[in-house]
Amino acid sequence: MTERTHQVDPKLLEILVCPLTKGPLEYDREGQRLISRRAGLAFPIRDGIPILLPDEAESLEDTEAGR
């Protein structure tokens, strides 16, 4: 099964912030996630919808160590 990548609206990316730090998020198109460097978390994007729930986020240390 191939995973589809969705484009996130650039205007949406301009207004989204990390729910924990209120800091900026970086869009990782390949990984389909939004990254908060300040919080050290990666929030998933599912079907083009950013899931900005702390319980759904992965630690950047864990995800980058596994790559």
C-alpha positions in Angstrom: 0.0 0.0 0.0 1.4 3.4 -0.9 1.2 6.3 1.4 -0.2 9.5 -0.2 1.3 12.8 0.7 -0.9 15.8 1.0 0.0 19.4 0.5 -0.7 21.6 3.5 -2.0 25.0 2.6 0.9 27.6 3.0 -1.6 30.1 4.6 -2.5 27.6 7.2 1.2 26.9 8.0 1.7 30.7 8.6 -0.9 30.7 11.4 -0.3 27.3 13.0 1.9 27.3 16.2 3.0 24.6 18.6 0.2 24.0 21.1 2.8 23.7 23.9 5.3 26.5 23.2 3.2 28.7 20.9 6.4 28.7 18.8 6.7 28.2 15.0 6.3 24.8 13.3 8.3 23.5 10.4 6.6 21.5 7.7 8.3 18.2 6.9 6.6 17.2 3.6 8.4 13.9 3.3 7.6 12.8 6.8 4.1 14.4 6.7 4.5 16.1 10.0 4.9 19.5 11.6 8.0 19.9 13.8 8.3 22.0 16.9 12.1 22.4 17.6 11.4 24.2 20.9 9.3 21.4 22.2 11.3 18.7 20.5 8.2 17.1 19.0 6.8 16.1 15.6 3.1 16.4 15.1 1.6 14.1 12.4 -0.4 15.2 9.4 -3.1 12.7 8.5 -5.1 13.0 5.3 -3.8 16.6 5.0 -5.0 17.5 8.5 -2.4 18.6 11.1 -3.0 16.7 14.4 -1.7 19.2 17.0 -2.4 17.1 20.1 0.5 16.6 22.4 -0.6 12.9 23.0 -0.3 12.3 19.3 3.2 13.9 18.9 6.4 11.9 18.7 9.7 13.0 20.3 12.2 14.3 17.8 14.9 12.3 19.5 13.0 9.1 18.9 12.1 9.8 15.3 15.5 11.1 14.2 17.3 8.2 16.0 15.2 5.7 14.0 16.0 7.3 10.6 
